[in-house]
Amino acid sequence: MTEQTTGSRPTLEAVAARAGVSRATASRVVNGGAGVRAPLVDKVRKAVEELGYVPNHAARTLVTRRNGAVAVIIAEPEFRIFSDPFFEQQVRGISRELTAHDSQLVLLWVEGPGDHDRIARYLGGGHVDGALAFSLHNDDQLPALISRTKIPTVFGGRPAAGSDLAVPYVDADNRGGAREAVRHLVSLGRRNIAHIAGPRDQTSALDRVDGYHDVLVDADPGLFCQGDFTEESGARAMAELLDRRPDVDGVFVSNDLMASGALRTLRERGVRVPEDVALVGFDDMASVVGTTEPAMTTVRQDVEGMGRLMVRLLMRLLNEAGGDAPASVITPTALVRRASA
């Protein structure tokens, strides 16, 4: 029998002929359908490999009702996504896990509320199988819009208190990590320990504030300063703290980028670290902590691993449609001691 090709490209008929099965059987195997006996599956897969056959995406979609694509929605403007290594690590983990599941990543970011309708239309248009959304803000309407599209979704980060969205999420033990950071500063004999907090509208930052207060129940409000997770905000906050409380001798900073900015301010002011002020960050971003002087003590969270976990939960949602939603996951954190504290 002559194997059919289109130019030099093998066809499904050629695969079926090489495997000695019907075209329908070859199609079910190649496009992920069920109901084919294992020996025939092996024959078809061997024929695919020998011929170098590339499955037709449209045909696979008809058989599996899957697009082989997942939307990754980051609720931050473009400049934050490309300047903060947290997003790079999380997207890397997501991308690697999606590749392992033969699925493509479609990246969407939110510059402002005007993007919400566009994203909701895209998600509702049947272009992707599911969505992963992270860096959500407490007053953000995006989670509710995503929920209305009925598309399977996993969040990165714990939803705001009072949220009624039954969506699984992956988060780090932000509160526990913050407690460990502050306890370490206390163990060093530091008495005036400040906190540079992240944005008030993100649960990760609020949990770290709570962890700080778990240890320092009666902390002086003058030792608290607000940042926004950017390096510049950390530098400004540290300057405010030094002006307000020159006796500060320890500082827990809510992420590594802000901690890097705080270290810069301390150096510019001639404050020795850790002799005068001991400092602890949060995240353990290699691209940040590897460049600070002195090397930064910080709380490590497995950001890339969290991205992978988000994908695994989403795949469970897709594969077990109609069943119970998978349980949310809180990943552990760990203090990494270096020279700054």
C-alpha positions in Angstrom: 0.0 0.0 0.0 1.4 3.4 -0.9 1.6 5.8 2.1 -0.1 9.1 1.5 1.7 12.4 2.1 1.1 16.0 1.4 4.3 17.0 -0.3 6.9 15.7 2.1 4.5 15.9 5.1 3.0 12.5 6.2 -0.8 12.3 6.6 -2.9 10.6 9.1 -3.8 8.0 6.5 -0.1 7.2 6.2 0.1 6.7 10.0 -2.9 4.4 9.9 -1.4 2.4 7.0 2.0 2.0 8.7 0.3 0.9 12.0 -2.2 -1.4 10.2 -5.3 0.3 11.8 -8.2 2.3 10.6 -7.9 6.1 10.1 -10.5 6.6 12.9 -8.4 4.5 15.3 -5.2 6.4 14.4 -7.1 9.7 14.9 -8.3 8.8 18.4 -4.7 7.9 19.4 -3.0 10.9 17.8 -5.5 13.4 19.1 -5.8 12.1 22.7 -9.1 10.2 22.5 -10.0 7.2 24.6 -11.2 3.7 23.9 -8.2 2.3 22.0 -6.6 -0.9 23.2 -3.0 -0.6 24.4 -1.3 -2.7 21.7 -2.9 -0.6 19.0 -1.9 2.6 20.8 1.7 1.4 20.8 1.5 0.7 17.0 0.1 4.1 16.2 2.7 5.9 18.4 5.5 4.0 16.7 4.2 4.9 13.3 3.9 8.5 14.3 7.6 8.5 15.4 8.8 6.7 12.4 7.0 9.0 9.9 7.5 12.2 11.8 3.8 12.9 11.7 2.7 16.2 13.3 -0.9 16.2 14.6 -3.4 18.7 13.2 -4.4 21.1 16.0 -8.0 21.6 14.8 -8.6 17.9 14.7 -7.2 17.4 18.2 -9.5 20.2 19.4 -12.5 18.4 18.0 -11.6 15.1 19.6 -10.5 16.4 23.1 -12.5 19.6 23.2 -9.2 21.2 24.4 -7.3 24.1 22.8 -4.0 23.1 24.4 -3.6 26.7 25.8 -3.8 28.3 29.2 -4.2 32.0 29.9 -1.8 33.4 32.5 -3.2 36.7 33.9 -1.0 39.0 35.9 -2.9 41.8 37.5 -0.1 44.3 37.2 1.0 46.9 34.6 3.7 45.9 32.1 6.5 47.8 33.8 6.1 45.8 37.0 6.0 42.4 35.2 9.3 43.0 33.5 11.1 44.7 36.4 10.2 42.4 39.3 12.0 39.0 39.3 9.1 37.5 41.2 7.0 37.4 38.1 9.8 36.0 36.0 10.2 33.1 38.4 6.5 32.3 38.7 6.0 32.5 34.9 9.0 30.2 34.4 7.5 27.6 36.7 4.2 27.9 34.9 5.7 27.6 31.5 7.8 24.6 32.3 4.9 22.7 33.8 2.6 23.6 30.9 5.2 22.3 28.5 5.2 19.1 30.4 1.5 18.9 29.8 1.8 19.7 26.1 0.0 23.1 26.6 0.8 26.6 25.6 1.0 29.7 27.7 -0.9 32.8 26.7 0.3 35.8 28.7 -2.2 38.6 29.6 -1.5 41.5 31.9 -3.8 44.2 33.3 -2.7 47.8 32.9 -6.0 49.0 34.5 -9.7 48.4 34.9 -10.2 49.2 31.2 -8.5 45.9 30.4 -11.0 43.8 32.4 -13.7 43.5 29.7 -11.1 42.7 27.0 -9.7 39.8 29.1 -13.2 38.6 30.1 -14.2 38.5 26.4 -11.0 36.6 25.5 -11.5 34.0 28.2 -15.2 33.6 27.3 -14.4 33.2 23.6 -13.2 29.6 23.9 -9.5 30.4 23.1 -8.0 28.7 26.2 -8.8 25.7 28.4 -8.3 27.4 31.7 -6.7 30.4 33.4 -4.0 31.1 36.1 -4.3 34.5 37.7 -1.9 36.1 40.3 -0.9 39.3 41.9 -4.6 40.1 42.5 -5.6 43.1 44.5 -8.3 43.1 47.1 -10.5 45.6 45.3 -9.9 44.0 41.9 -13.0 43.1 39.9 -11.0 40.7 37.7 -11.6 37.6 39.9 -15.4 38.0 39.6 -15.2 38.6 35.9 -13.1 35.5 35.4 -15.6 33.5 37.6 -18.5 34.6 35.4 -16.8 33.1 32.3 -17.0 29.7 34.0 -13.5 28.9 32.8 -11.5 26.6 35.2 -9.2 28.9 37.1 -6.5 28.7 39.8 -5.3 31.8 41.7 -1.8 32.5 42.7 -2.1 34.0 46.2 -4.9 33.8 48.8 -8.0 35.7 47.9 -9.1 38.6 50.0 -10.9 37.9 53.3 -14.6 37.6 52.6 -14.3 36.5 49.0 -17.0 34.1 48.1 -15.2 32.7 45.0 -14.7 29.0 45.3 -11.4 28.9 43.4 -8.4 26.9 44.4 -5.2 28.9 45.0 -1.5 28.4 45.7 0.2 30.6 48.2 3.3 30.7 50.5 3.1 30.8 54.3 3.6 34.6 54.3 2.5 35.0 57.9 4.7 32.2 59.2 7.7 33.4 57.2 7.3 37.0 58.6 7.2 35.6 62.1 10.4 33.7 61.5 12.1 36.8 60.1 11.1 39.0 63.1 12.0 36.3 65.7 15.5 36.2 64.1 15.9 39.9 64.5 14.8 39.6 68.1 17.2 36.8 68.7 20.0 39.1 67.6 19.1 41.5 70.5 17.5 44.1 68.3 15.0 46.2 70.2 13.6 48.8 67.7 12.6 46.6 64.8 10.8 48.3 62.0 8.7 46.9 59.2 8.6 48.1 55.6 5.3 46.7 54.3 4.0 45.9 50.9 0.8 47.2 49.3 -2.2 47.4 51.6 -4.5 45.8 48.9 -2.6 42.5 48.5 -3.1 39.6 50.9 0.6 38.5 50.8 1.7 41.9 52.2 -1.1 42.0 54.8 -0.2 38.5 56.0 3.4 39.6 56.4 2.3 42.6 58.5 0.3 40.2 60.7 3.3 38.0 61.1 5.4 41.0 62.2 2.7 41.9 64.8 2.4 38.3 66.0 5.9 38.7 67.4 5.9 42.4 68.2 2.4 42.8 69.6 3.0 46.3 70.9 5.2 47.6 68.1 5.5 51.4 68.0 3.5 52.6 65.0 6.5 54.9 64.3 8.4 51.8 63.3 6.0 51.0 60.5 6.4 52.3 56.9 4.5 51.6 53.7 6.0 50.5 50.4 4.7 49.1 47.1 7.1 46.2 46.5 9.3 48.3 44.2 13.0 49.0 45.0 12.5 52.8 45.0 9.6 52.5 47.6 12.0 50.6 49.9 14.6 53.2 49.6 12.1 56.0 50.4 10.6 54.1 53.3 14.0 53.4 54.9 14.8 57.1 54.6 11.5 58.0 56.4 12.2 55.5 59.1 15.7 56.8 59.8 14.4 60.4 59.9 11.6 59.4 62.2 13.3 56.9 64.4 17.1 57.2 64.2 17.3 54.5 67.0 16.0 51.8 64.6 18.3 48.8 64.9 16.5 46.1 62.8 14.1 46.1 59.9 12.0 43.4 58.3 11.2 44.3 54.7 8.2 42.7 52.9 10.1 41.7 49.8 13.7 41.6 48.4 13.3 44.4 46.0 12.3 46.9 48.7 15.0 45.4 50.9 17.6 46.2 48.2 16.4 49.8 48.1 16.5 50.0 51.9 20.1 48.7 51.9 21.0 51.4 49.4 19.6 54.1 51.7 21.4 52.7 54.7 24.7 52.7 52.8 24.1 56.3 51.6 23.4 57.4 55.2 26.6 55.7 56.5 24.6 53.2 58.6 26.5 49.9 59.0 24.7 46.7 58.2 24.3 44.6 60.3 26.3 46.3 63.0 24.0 49.3 63.3 20.9 48.0 61.6 20.2 44.3 60.9 18.0 43.7 57.8 15.8 40.8 56.6 14.0 40.6 53.3 11.4 38.2 51.8 11.4 36.1 48.6 15.0 35.0 48.2 15.2 36.2 44.6 18.6 35.2 43.3 18.9 38.1 40.9 18.4 40.5 43.9 20.1 38.9 46.9 23.1 37.9 44.8 23.9 41.6 44.1 23.4 43.2 47.6 26.2 44.3 49.9 26.2 42.8 52.4 24.5 39.6 51.2 20.9 39.7 52.2 19.3 37.5 54.9 15.8 36.8 53.6 12.8 34.5 53.8 12.7 32.0 51.0 9.5 31.0 49.1 9.6 28.6 46.2 8.2 30.9 43.6 8.9 28.7 40.6 7.5 25.7 42.4 4.4 27.6 43.2 3.9 28.3 39.5 4.2 24.6 38.8 1.7 23.8 41.5 -0.8 26.2 40.0 -0.6 24.3 36.7 -1.0 20.9 38.4 -4.2 22.1 40.2 -5.5 23.5 37.0 -4.9 20.2 35.1 -6.8 18.4 37.9 -9.7 20.8 37.4 -9.7 20.1 33.6 -9.3 16.4 33.9 -11.9 15.9 36.7 -14.6 18.3 35.4 -17.7 18.0 37.5 -15.8 16.7 40.5 -14.7 18.4 43.7 -12.3 21.3 43.2 -8.8 20.4 44.4 -7.7 21.8 47.8 -5.7 25.0 47.9 -2.0 24.7 48.7 0.1 26.7 51.2 3.8 26.1 50.6 6.4 26.5 53.4 8.9 29.2 53.8 12.4 29.2 55.3 14.8 31.8 56.7 18.0 32.0 54.7 20.7 33.6 56.9 23.4 35.7 55.2 25.4 38.7 56.3 22.8 41.4 56.6 21.3 39.9 59.8 
